[in-house]
Amino acid sequence: METILRSKNVLIDEKFVPADIVIKGEFIKSVDEYGSNDVAVDLGDRKIAPGIVDLHSDAIEKEIEPRPGATFPVELAVAELDKKLSMAGVTTMFHAIGFEENPKKKRSIELAKHQIEEIYEANKKHLGVDNFVHARFELSAGEAVEPIKNIISKGMVKMLSLMDHSPGQGQFKSLESFKKYYGTYYGLNDEELNSVVEKKMNKDEKKINDLITFAKSNNITLLSHDDDCIEKLDGLLNLGVQISEFPLDLDVAKYAVSKGIATGMGAPNIVRGGSQGGNIAAIELVRENVCKYLCSDYHPTSMLQAVYRMKEDANLDLAQGFSMITSTPASYANLDDRGVIKKDKRADIIVIDDTNLPKVVLTLKDGESIYNAIRGFKL
């Protein structure tokens, strides 16, 4: 059985053009000239784009604990977030799962393992979108190395980011800024703060290098996190890091791009007009063409809105903005079967009505409708 979608605005090769999309099974059979098929679902001038590919989101944490102390089962949270992702047009999600012992943030190594195992099993059985895992390794959490290696060996992880939230670098330039943030956000007293500082500063280089070597031997994409200086980037480049997430400085982002390292920023930063933590505004990197892709960070619905905000705030061509949430992140994740509307690619497709506030009105995953908000519309 074939499904044919028709629109005057289909995103093909970073241009919106009139076209008919012929879908057969899970894949795009062909992309034909507009109006060339006798029977087609005519979507008018609604925009048709590839499904959104999100390389980093910890939205699952808020789904598990929407209010402090009010927790829900992981399996329920995964299923409910999956539905919300389809409504946001996200057809490929990388859940960023943190491996660190942080009871105040409801993070632990055991919880991380449980979340990943549940995502992996649910993804095989009943989820609508592709739910993958991006493991986040805090460099001071040496006890997490073997558990992470274990889940990598089972094929449960596709990406691994190296995080360093110790005071004196990265997000926290001083011990005072570190203590202020952790003390206020997590409600820690002086004794607890000193314990956290001691833990963050204690890194086992041998274990870190062991994990990096193991990840590379399993073809896991390596990412860095909150890069704040060129010297750090040089070291990370030597380790095999391919992506710099959330660079904290324009010069750092420029240097990363010059060295062939991809740079990604958070879509909420674009939509809100700045960083929640007071770091550089992502739109500045967009204007300088040193932000190569966007991720949802913690707010999946920001992905689509950010594309339109970049057009408004940075005069970025809309089609180019869409590539930053579709084809570009797909290529960085080595997913060459999606991210574009092209013959033989997966039929992961979203339809957008931007008459007013841009919104996804139809989401197809592998050629099947998983979200439909068009009244009276049936495939």
Phi, psi and omega in degrees: 000137180247146172240134181240118177258137181235137175204156174279353183224080178252130182281108180226123180052046176061032172219143174269117184225157174292137180193160169252133178250120179260120183248132175227118183064229184275352191236165174276117181285319179195160171242112190253168176299141182305127176081008185276350179257141184293318183240121181209155173276109185271115181261013176065230180256013174300145182278138175245126182224165173295157175299149182286137177248115186249112186275349184203113174207131173253030179301336180298331180296319179287334177287326177286320183226079182294333174230149179305122178087349179258095185253150178238156179302142182302318183297324176290317180300318180298314182294318181290320178295324178304318178295318180295325178297318179298324179290332179273356180085009179275114180256347175225116183241133171252105178287121180273103186256120185275129176258095176196156177268102182217082184299331180291331179261009181056042175241140174203162180295319179295319179294320178300315178299317180297316179298315182294317178298320179292316178299315183297313182290317180296324180296328179284335191257312194213359183283154184277318180257171176281114180256105180251178184236134173243104182279133180253117183254113173284124189301336179276354183266066181301332180291349180271350186300308182294317176301322179291317177301323181297313182286332174295316181297336179271002178077022184268352185233138179246338181221151180223122178253145180257116185244140176226102180255030178282154180290149177102358180198178177057227180295332188243096185288339181222161177297324181295317180294324177297310183294323179297314181295307184293324179294318181283312187289321185254357178066041182269143174274178185300318180297317179293321179297316180297324178293318179294317179300314180300318180294315183296328183278350184262100183242135179262098185300324181297316179294320180300311181295326178297315180294317180299315179299317180295317180297315180296324179292341178256017176058036177274131177291130180259136178233151170255175191215128175057049180290132187238356179205158183293324180300319178296318180297320179300318179295319180292324178298320178295333179279348179102014178293135183251341185224135175253111179273132172054053175302141188269356186216144181298317181296324178296316179297318179297318181294318179302312181297321180295335180264006178084013176269129179289150180237132180233143179232167182275132177299323178300327177300318178294311186293319183279345179089013179169174182279139176297326183266009178081013178276187184299143177287130183300329183297333177295320178291324177297315181299329181267004179060037177238018166246112189267335178206166177242149171232164185278343179063293179213000189221086186304325182292347178288341185301308180294315182299325181297325179300316181285328177292324178294326176294318182286317188266340182231006181055034179277130179306135185301319180295322177294322177298320178296326179297334181286348177240005182229275188293320183293307177298327178298318181292322179294331179270006180060035176257085186275007180259007184207179176095352179220156174262102188202152179307136176075002174272161178300142179276062172264105193222140174237149177245132187238133172254112180247029177301318176241240173289126182304134179211148175282130179245349178205133177231126174250133173238121183053039175083356181250143179287123176246352174205132182217115179240023177262115184301133177071009185263133175222140175281000000 
